[in-house]
Amino acid sequence: MTESTHDGPTSVRRWQVPGRVNLVGEHLDYNGGPSLPFAIDRFLTVKARARDDDAVNAWSGGRKASFTTSVAPGDVDGWAAYVAGAVWAFGQAGHRLGGVDLVLEVDPKAGLPEGAGLSSSAALTVGVVSALDDLAGTGLDGTTRAVVAQRAENDFVGAPTGLMDQLAVVHGRAGHAVLTRPLADPPHTEPAPFDPPGAGLSLLVIDTGVDHSHAVHAETGGGYAQRREECGRAAAELGLEHLADAGLDAVLRLQDETLKARLRHVITETARVTAAVRTLRDGDWSQLGTILTASHESLRDDFEVSCAELDVAVEAALEAGALGARMTGGGFGGSAIALAPQPKAAAVRELIEHRYDALGWTPPTTFAVRAADGATRTH
């Protein structure tokens, strides 16, 4: 796709779209609770050019997919389903939609990895929806674009994600996390200061290399849908619309031990988000580390969404001097994060690699991230 130097009807628009790390507040978005994600300085680039017909062409990493603006669920699968889903959801929202050429690019050294639990799928769908909105001149606000992108994943791809990822990708701000309440009416977002480098710290992402999928029918993703079903069942037994509305005594009212454990996580994780926001505003980084580690223990023991690779990464990071560490994302693979003093960041990385090597596992990829701006048109 050749880029034009003007902004006419056939010019190429370029969007830079970040991934996200959820600092704390895992599996709360669909339970009516708060989360504290932040957009990261690892990006997907979406280039878009309007067409004068109804064709949609998408290129990514040497792959091409083609369909039309009348695409429907079930017509496209694989990586292109996220692109097609964004096109479908944009049209379903009642917005004018013409054909488009799309190029999706990721910098091989500093781009956004797939399957790492950093919301590459949300970045993709938000990026395509943002490009379509831009080309159509519909002027959607950020939260509306996030909702349309979520529908692409939920109703077209079949991934039962909450709205937290998309809100973070849209509303991210450099030097800040984003306190989100996706099920508020309207969905709520609020910036909270988050600048570890300014405090001499590194926020490390440890990509375990264990891929995960949230698709309903994916063999590795069924656990995510199962957790949503369990939480919904617990809420129904308690007579609640959302599980995060439960009081502390609600655990005593459930009979099933599994549902009790899921509820314990939701209650305690909600409290951890509130505490984390306070620690960020107070600059109490040591306490934030304690909160991160407690979150991992809850996700491992009560919500049961961790795995051996994540647990080893967290344990090694803490042993090497991290203030705190936890798995991040939906679980069953993906990434862990560690908050470490900058002088100890290399030791954290080296000890994790050593432990993986001793277990015969492929070493993880570890890198530092900063809080970045959300989806932004750059050309």
TORTORFI-843352 format. One record per residue (C-alpha): x, y, z. Coordinates in Angstrom, 1 decimal, always signed. Layout:
X,Y,Z
...
REM end
This chain:
+0.0,+0.0,+0.0
+1.6,+3.3,-1.1
+1.1,+6.1,+1.3
-0.2,+9.5,+0.0
+1.2,+12.8,+1.2
-2.3,+14.3,+1.2
-5.4,+13.6,+3.2
-7.8,+13.0,+0.4
-10.3,+10.2,-0.1
-7.7,+7.7,-1.2
-4.9,+8.6,+1.3
-3.5,+6.1,+3.7
-4.3,+6.7,+7.4
-1.9,+5.2,+10.0
-2.9,+4.2,+13.5
-0.5,+3.2,+16.3
-2.3,+0.9,+18.8
-0.8,-0.3,+22.0
-1.2,-3.6,+23.8
-2.0,-3.5,+27.5
-0.8,-5.0,+30.8
-3.3,-5.4,+33.6
-1.6,-4.3,+36.7
-4.2,-5.8,+39.1
-7.9,-6.6,+38.9
-7.9,-9.9,+37.0
-11.2,-11.5,+35.9
-13.2,-8.6,+37.4
-14.3,-6.8,+34.3
-17.1,-9.3,+33.5
-18.0,-9.6,+37.2
-18.8,-5.9,+37.5
-15.6,-5.0,+39.4
-12.8,-2.6,+38.7
-9.5,-3.3,+37.0
-6.3,-1.3,+36.7
-4.6,-1.8,+33.3
-2.3,+0.4,+31.4
-1.4,+0.7,+27.7
+2.1,-0.3,+27.0
+4.8,+0.9,+24.6
+4.5,-2.2,+22.4
+2.4,-1.4,+19.4
+0.5,-2.7,+16.4
+0.4,-0.4,+13.4
-2.8,-0.3,+11.3
-2.6,+1.3,+7.8
-6.0,+1.9,+6.1
-7.1,+3.2,+2.8
-10.7,+3.6,+1.6
-11.9,+1.8,-1.5
-14.7,+2.7,-3.9
-16.3,-0.7,-3.7
-17.3,-3.1,-0.9
-14.2,-5.2,-0.9
-12.1,-5.6,+2.3
-8.5,-6.7,+1.9
-6.2,-7.3,+4.9
-2.5,-8.1,+4.9
-0.5,-9.2,+8.0
+2.9,-10.8,+8.1
+2.8,-12.0,+4.5
-0.8,-13.3,+4.9
-3.7,-11.9,+3.0
-7.5,-12.2,+3.6
-10.3,-10.8,+1.4
-14.0,-10.5,+2.0
-16.7,-7.9,+1.7
-18.4,-5.4,+3.9
-21.4,-7.8,+4.2
-19.2,-10.4,+6.0
-21.1,-12.3,+8.7
-20.1,-14.5,+11.7
-18.8,-17.8,+10.4
-17.5,-16.5,+7.1
-13.9,-15.9,+8.2
-11.7,-17.7,+10.7
-8.1,-17.6,+12.0
-6.3,-14.3,+12.4
-8.5,-12.6,+9.8
-11.6,-13.2,+11.9
-10.6,-10.4,+14.2
-10.4,-8.0,+11.2
-13.7,-9.3,+9.7
-15.3,-9.0,+13.2
-14.3,-5.4,+13.5
-15.8,-4.7,+10.0
-19.0,-6.5,+10.9
-19.4,-4.9,+14.3
-18.8,-1.4,+12.9
-21.6,-2.0,+10.3
-23.9,-3.6,+12.9
-23.6,-0.5,+15.0
-25.3,+1.4,+12.2
-22.3,+3.2,+10.8
-21.7,+3.9,+7.1
-19.1,+1.4,+5.8
-17.3,+1.3,+2.5
-14.6,-1.0,+1.3
-11.1,-0.7,+2.7
-7.5,-2.0,+2.3
-5.8,-2.7,+5.7
-2.2,-3.5,+6.4
-1.3,-4.7,+10.0
+2.3,-4.4,+11.0
+4.3,-5.3,+14.1
+7.9,-4.3,+14.6
+9.8,-7.6,+14.9
+12.0,-6.2,+17.8
+9.6,-3.9,+19.7
+6.2,-4.9,+18.5
+3.2,-6.5,+20.2
+3.6,-10.3,+20.5
+0.6,-12.5,+19.8
-0.6,-15.0,+22.5
+1.3,-13.3,+25.3
-1.7,-12.1,+27.2
-1.0,-8.5,+26.3
-4.2,-8.0,+24.4
-2.9,-8.2,+20.8
-6.5,-9.1,+19.8
-7.9,-6.0,+21.4
-5.2,-3.8,+19.8
-6.1,-5.3,+16.4
-9.9,-4.9,+16.7
-9.6,-1.4,+18.3
-7.2,-0.4,+15.5
-9.4,-1.6,+12.7
-12.5,+0.0,+14.3
-10.6,+3.3,+14.8
-9.5,+3.2,+11.1
-13.0,+2.6,+9.9
-14.4,+5.3,+12.1
-11.7,+7.7,+10.7
-12.3,+6.8,+7.1
-16.1,+7.1,+7.5
-15.9,+10.3,+9.4
-18.3,+9.1,+12.1
-16.4,+10.6,+15.0
-17.0,+7.9,+17.6
-15.7,+8.6,+21.0
-13.1,+6.3,+22.5
-15.4,+4.3,+24.7
-17.8,+3.7,+21.8
-15.0,+2.4,+19.7
-14.0,+0.1,+22.6
-17.5,-1.3,+22.8
-17.7,-2.0,+19.0
-14.3,-3.7,+19.2
-15.4,-5.8,+22.1
-18.5,-6.9,+20.1
-16.2,-8.0,+17.3
-14.4,-10.4,+19.7
-17.6,-11.6,+21.5
-20.1,-12.0,+18.8
-18.0,-12.6,+15.7
-14.8,-14.4,+16.9
-16.6,-16.1,+19.8
-14.1,-14.9,+22.5
-16.0,-14.1,+25.7
-13.8,-11.1,+26.7
-14.8,-8.3,+29.0
-14.4,-4.7,+28.0
-11.3,-3.9,+30.2
-8.8,-4.6,+27.4
-10.4,-2.4,+24.8
-10.9,+0.5,+27.3
-7.2,+0.3,+28.2
-6.1,+0.3,+24.6
-8.3,+3.3,+23.8
-7.9,+5.4,+27.0
-4.3,+4.7,+27.8
-2.1,+7.7,+28.8
+1.7,+7.9,+29.2
+2.7,+7.8,+32.8
-0.7,+6.5,+33.9
-2.7,+3.4,+34.5
-6.4,+3.4,+33.7
-8.9,+2.5,+36.5
-11.8,+0.9,+34.6
-15.3,-0.2,+35.5
-16.5,-1.8,+32.3
-20.0,-2.7,+33.4
-20.8,+0.8,+34.8
-23.4,+2.7,+32.8
-21.7,+4.2,+30.9
-18.4,+2.3,+31.3
-16.1,+4.3,+33.6
-12.4,+5.1,+33.1
-10.1,+7.2,+35.3
-6.4,+7.8,+35.1
-4.1,+7.0,+38.0
-0.4,+7.9,+38.1
+1.9,+5.0,+37.2
+5.5,+5.8,+36.4
+7.9,+3.1,+37.7
+10.9,+4.4,+35.8
+10.5,+7.8,+37.5
+10.8,+5.9,+40.8
+13.9,+3.9,+39.7
+11.8,+0.8,+39.0
+11.2,-1.5,+36.1
+7.9,-3.1,+35.2
+9.0,-6.3,+33.5
+6.9,-8.5,+31.3
+7.8,-12.2,+31.3
+6.3,-13.8,+28.1
+6.3,-17.5,+29.0
+5.8,-18.5,+25.4
+2.8,-20.6,+26.5
+0.1,-19.6,+24.1
-3.4,-19.1,+25.2
-6.8,-18.5,+23.5
-10.1,-17.3,+24.9
-12.1,-18.6,+22.1
-15.1,-20.6,+23.4
-14.3,-23.7,+21.4
-10.5,-23.6,+21.6
-9.0,-26.5,+23.5
-6.7,-24.2,+25.5
-9.3,-21.5,+26.0
-12.2,-23.4,+27.5
-11.0,-22.6,+31.1
-11.7,-18.9,+30.6
-15.3,-19.5,+29.5
-15.7,-22.0,+32.4
-14.6,-19.4,+34.9
-17.1,-16.9,+33.5
-19.8,-19.6,+33.8
-18.9,-20.4,+37.4
-18.9,-16.7,+38.4
-22.3,-16.3,+36.7
-23.6,-19.3,+38.6
-22.3,-18.0,+41.9
-23.9,-14.6,+41.3
-27.3,-16.3,+40.4
-27.2,-18.3,+43.6
-26.6,-15.1,+45.6
-29.3,-13.3,+43.7
-26.8,-10.7,+42.3
-26.5,-9.3,+38.9
-22.7,-9.1,+39.2
-20.5,-11.2,+41.5
-18.4,-8.2,+42.5
-21.5,-6.8,+44.3
-21.2,-9.6,+46.9
-20.5,-8.7,+50.5
-17.8,-10.4,+52.6
-20.4,-12.8,+54.2
-21.5,-14.0,+50.8
-18.9,-16.8,+50.8
-20.8,-18.4,+53.7
-24.0,-18.5,+51.7
-22.5,-20.7,+49.0
-22.4,-24.5,+49.3
-20.2,-25.4,+46.4
-16.5,-25.2,+47.3
-15.4,-24.2,+43.8
-17.9,-21.4,+43.7
-16.7,-20.2,+47.1
-13.1,-20.1,+45.9
-14.1,-18.1,+42.8
-16.0,-15.6,+44.9
-13.1,-15.3,+47.3
-10.9,-14.2,+44.5
-13.5,-11.7,+43.2
-13.9,-10.1,+46.7
-10.2,-9.9,+47.5
-9.1,-8.8,+44.1
-11.7,-6.0,+44.2
-10.1,-4.9,+47.5
-6.6,-5.1,+45.9
-7.6,-2.8,+43.1
-8.8,-0.2,+45.6
-5.6,-0.5,+47.6
-3.4,-0.4,+44.4
-4.9,+2.9,+43.4
-4.2,+4.4,+46.8
-0.6,+3.1,+46.7
+0.0,+4.7,+43.3
-1.3,+8.0,+44.5
+0.8,+7.8,+47.6
+3.9,+6.5,+45.8
+4.1,+3.4,+48.0
+5.8,+1.0,+45.6
+6.7,-1.6,+48.2
+3.0,-2.0,+49.1
+2.1,-2.2,+45.4
+4.5,-5.1,+45.1
+2.8,-6.9,+48.0
-0.5,-6.4,+46.3
+0.7,-7.8,+43.0
+2.0,-11.0,+44.7
-1.2,-11.5,+46.7
-3.1,-11.2,+43.4
-1.0,-14.0,+41.9
-1.6,-16.2,+44.9
-5.4,-15.7,+44.6
-5.4,-16.3,+40.9
-3.3,-19.5,+41.4
-5.2,-20.9,+44.4
-8.8,-19.6,+44.3
-9.4,-18.8,+40.7
-7.0,-21.6,+39.4
-6.0,-19.9,+36.1
-2.2,-20.0,+36.5
+0.1,-22.6,+35.2
+3.5,-24.0,+36.1
+5.4,-21.7,+33.8
+3.7,-18.6,+35.3
+4.3,-19.8,+38.8
+8.0,-20.5,+38.3
+8.4,-17.0,+36.7
+6.8,-15.3,+39.7
+8.7,-17.3,+42.3
+12.0,-16.7,+40.6
+11.3,-13.0,+40.2
+10.6,-12.6,+43.9
+13.7,-14.5,+44.8
+15.8,-12.3,+42.6
+14.6,-9.2,+44.4
+11.4,-8.1,+42.7
+9.0,-6.1,+44.9
+6.1,-8.1,+43.6
+5.1,-10.3,+40.7
+2.0,-11.9,+39.3
+0.5,-13.5,+36.2
-1.3,-11.0,+34.0
-4.2,-11.5,+31.6
-6.7,-14.3,+31.5
-4.3,-17.0,+32.5
-3.6,-20.6,+31.2
-0.4,-19.2,+29.7
+0.7,-15.8,+28.5
+2.8,-13.5,+30.6
+3.7,-12.6,+34.2
+4.8,-9.2,+35.3
+7.4,-8.2,+37.9
+8.0,-4.9,+39.6
+11.7,-4.6,+40.3
+14.3,-2.0,+41.2
+16.1,-1.2,+38.0
+19.5,-2.4,+39.4
+17.9,-5.8,+40.0
+16.1,-6.2,+36.7
+18.9,-8.1,+35.0
+19.1,-10.5,+38.0
+15.3,-11.1,+37.7
+15.6,-12.0,+34.1
+18.7,-14.2,+34.6
+17.2,-16.2,+37.4
+13.9,-16.9,+35.5
+15.9,-18.0,+32.5
+18.0,-20.3,+34.7
+15.0,-21.9,+36.3
+13.4,-22.5,+32.9
+16.6,-24.0,+31.6
+16.8,-26.3,+34.6
+13.3,-27.6,+33.9
+14.0,-28.1,+30.2
+11.7,-25.3,+29.2
+12.3,-22.8,+26.4
+13.5,-19.6,+28.1
+10.9,-16.8,+28.3
+11.2,-13.4,+26.7
+11.5,-10.7,+29.3
+11.3,-7.0,+28.6
+10.5,-3.8,+30.4
+7.4,-1.7,+29.5
+6.2,+1.8,+30.2
+2.7,+3.2,+30.4
+1.9,+4.7,+26.9
-0.8,+6.6,+25.1
-3.8,+4.8,+23.8
-4.7,+4.2,+20.1
-3.5,+7.3,+18.2
-3.7,+8.3,+14.5
-0.1,+9.1,+13.5
-0.6,+10.0,+9.8
REM end
